């Protein structure tokens, strides 16, 4: 089993050496295929990477976290792929545990323990996404957006057309593997505070992205789960309003007929959306 390790990097000149030094000291550059994807960095990130015995692929412009991972996955020659961040939060020493678990699971996720560093202002958005995700896949989610994970390359390549180019690729890939019935294993890791610059994630800017991500997840994985209950609620409101109107004025109110019609339309839109989502998830 050949292993490829992919590390996306964007303007990480202060942190990039941490992982590279660890890889070399552990001898991973001889044992595994090490791939760094420089996602349009404007600092010395590329120069630093080139001083180490690893493969490097460049984006001429910043395309996003997910796009960098896609490039690495397409270029990788390994049967299994491990990804981790380049900002010093993830310790490469955990890689051996992932490699061992990949013999048993299709995807392995490093679950952050209670001592791990996390930005508190992001917790509300993460909890909301988790609740929606668990509702859609009807099971408890592991650490769905952990950036330290491993997976089978061919299974992921079949789903690359579903994956976004932005920061939400970890979330989408977790839900996709669960929805397709693949096995996911977890093990505890401790994540440290990032080295150097602050995170690119911003409350206002990425809060709106989080809401769009929720809508995208719903429409991609189980739209009928939302549309069907909504159509029932609207239909019930229309029916009750119609009964009340009939007893008051001995006729069905026009507004009740409109509400009932809207509920029926909502149901059929849900059926159509479910079929489109199913077609989108067809393996390529």
N, C-alpha and C positions, 0 to 999 in steps of 0.2 A: 504494500500500500504506500503510494507516494503522497507526501504531504506538501501542500503549498500554503505559505503564510502570506497574507495580503495586509498591507498597512497603508491606508490612505493618509495623505498629509497635505495640509494647507497652512502656510505661514507658521511653521512650527520650529523655527531655527533655534529657539531656546530649549525645546523639549526633545527634538528629534534624536539627539545623541543618546538619550537615556535608553531607549529600546534597542538602538543599533549596538551599543556597547554590550547590553545584556545578551543579545543574539550571538555576538562574537565570543563573549566569555563563556557562554554555554555550549559553543560549538554548533549552533543551529545552522550557521551559514554553510556548513559541510553536510549536515544531516538532512536539511529540508530545503525546499525552494523558497527563497525569501524575495518577495516582490513589494516594492514601494511604489505607490502611485502618487506623483506630485501633481496635485490638482490646481495648477495655475498659480503657484506661490509667487509672491513678488519680493520675498526676502531671500535669505541664503539657504533655504531648506534644500533645494536641489543640489547645491554645491556640497553641502555636508553629506548628503546621502551618497553622492558619487565617490566619496573617500572610503566607503566601506564595501565589502565583497557581497553586494546584493544586486538584484535586478531593479531597474528603475524605468518607469513609463511616465511620460509627461502629458498633461493637458495644457494647451497653450492659454486657455482661459479657465477660470474657476467654474466648474460644472456642478459641483455639489458632492456631498458624501456618498450618496447612492451611485452616482455616475462614476466616481472613482473606484468603488468596489466592483461595479460592472466591468470596467476596463480590466481590473486585476483578475476577475473570474474568467474573462474571455482569454486572457493571456496565460493563465496558469496551466501547467501540464500535470499537476497532481490529481489523484483520484479523490482526495479529501482536501477541503480548504478550511483554514483557520483565519479569522480576521480579528484584529484588535486595533485600538486607537494609537495614535502617534504622539499624544500629548503627555505621556508619562503616567497616566491613570492606571494602566494595565501592566501587570508584571508578567513578562514572558515566561517565567518559571512555571506558570500554570499550564503551559502548552502540553506538557507530557500527559497531564490528566485528561485533557481534551482528546489527544490522540488515542489514548487507551479506551475512552468512552465511545469514540467514533466507530469502534469495532462492533458496538452493540446498538447504537442509536443513529438515526438519519441526521439529526441535528443535536448539538450539545451546546448548552448555554451556561455561561458563568454567572451565577446568581449572586448579586451583591449582598453581603451580610450586613448586619445592623451597624457595624463599625465603619462601613464604607462611607466615603465622602459623597454627599449629594447636595445639589443646590436646592434649598428649601422652596424657593419661589416657583419651582417647576413641579412641585409635588401635586398640586391641585389638578393641573392639566394631565399629568401622568395617571393619576387615580381615575379621572374621567374616562380617558382612553381605555384603561384597564377594564372598567366596568362595562363599557360598550363592547369591547372585545370579548369578554367573558359571556355577555348576553348573546352575541352572534355565534360563537363557536360552542356554546353550552357546556363549558368546562372551565376550570380554574386555569389562569394563565401563569406561566413561569415569569421570570424577569424579562418581559417581552421586548424591551428596548435596550437591553444590555448589548454593548458593542463588542464584547469579548465572547466569541462563539465559533463553533466549527460545524461543517455540514458536508454532505455528499455533493460533489461538484455537478454531476449530471442532473440530479434532482433540482438543484438551484438553476441550472441553465435552462431547464424546461419552464421555469417561472420568471425568468428575467424580464419578459415583456410586461409582467405585472408590477415589477418593482419601480418605485419612484426614484428620481435622481437626487432628491433631497435627504434630509436627516431622518426621515421616517422609514427608511429601507429596513431597519432592524425590526420595527413593529410589524410592517407588512409581511416580511418573510416569516416571522413567527406565526402569524395568523394563517398564512398560506400553507405552511407545513401542517398545522393542526387541522385545517379545513380539508386537506387532502388525505388525512389519516396517517401521516408519517409519524414516526416515533421521535420524541424529544426528551433528552436526558439533561439533567442539571447537576451542578456541583457548586459549592460555595467559594466565592472569591472576595478579596478585600480590595476595594478601589481607593486610590489616593487622590488628593487634590491635583488638578492639572498643573503642569509646570509652565511658567512663562505667562503669555498673554491670557486675558480673560476669554471665556467661551464666546462664540459667535451668536449663541442663542439669546434673543432679546424678548422680554415679556410681551410688549405690544405687537411687535412684528411677527413673532412666532406663535403668539396666542391665536391670531387669526389663522395661521397655518395649521394649528392644532385642530381648530374647528373644521377646516376644509379636509384635514386628514380623517376626522371622524366620519364626515359625509362620504369620503372616498372609500373608507373601509366598509361602511354599511352597504354602499352600492356595489362593491366588488365581491363581498363574501356572502351576504345574506339579506338582500333588500326586502324580500317578502316578510322577513321577521319584523320589519318596521311598518311596511305598507299594510299588511293584513290587520294587525291590531288597530292601526289608525283608521282603516276603512270601517271596521266594526264599530269603533267609537263614534265616528261621524254618522254612520247609518243608524245607530241607536239614538243619537241626538235627534236626527231627522224624524225617526219613527215616533219618539216621545212627543216631539213638537207637533207632529201631524195629529196624534191622538188628542192632545190638549186642544188644538185648534178646532178639531172636529166637534168636540163636546161644547166648545164655546160658541162657535159660529155655524155649526152643522155642515161644515165643508173643510176639505183639506187646504191648509194655507199654501200658497205658492212657494213660500220660503222653505216649507217642510219638504216639498217635492224637489226643490233645488238641492237641499242638503242631502237628501237620500240619493239623488243622482250623483252628487259629488262623491259620496261614499262608495257607490258602485264603480265609478270611474277610477277612484283611488285604488280599489282592489285590482282592477284589470291593469292599471299602470304597474302595480307591484308584480303581477304575473309576468308582464313584459320585461320589466327590469330584472327579474330573477332569471329569465331565459337569456337575456343579454349578458348578465354576469356569468352564467354558466358557460356561454360561448367564449367569453374573455378568458376564462380559467382553463380552457382546453390546452393541454400540454403541447409545447412546440419543440 
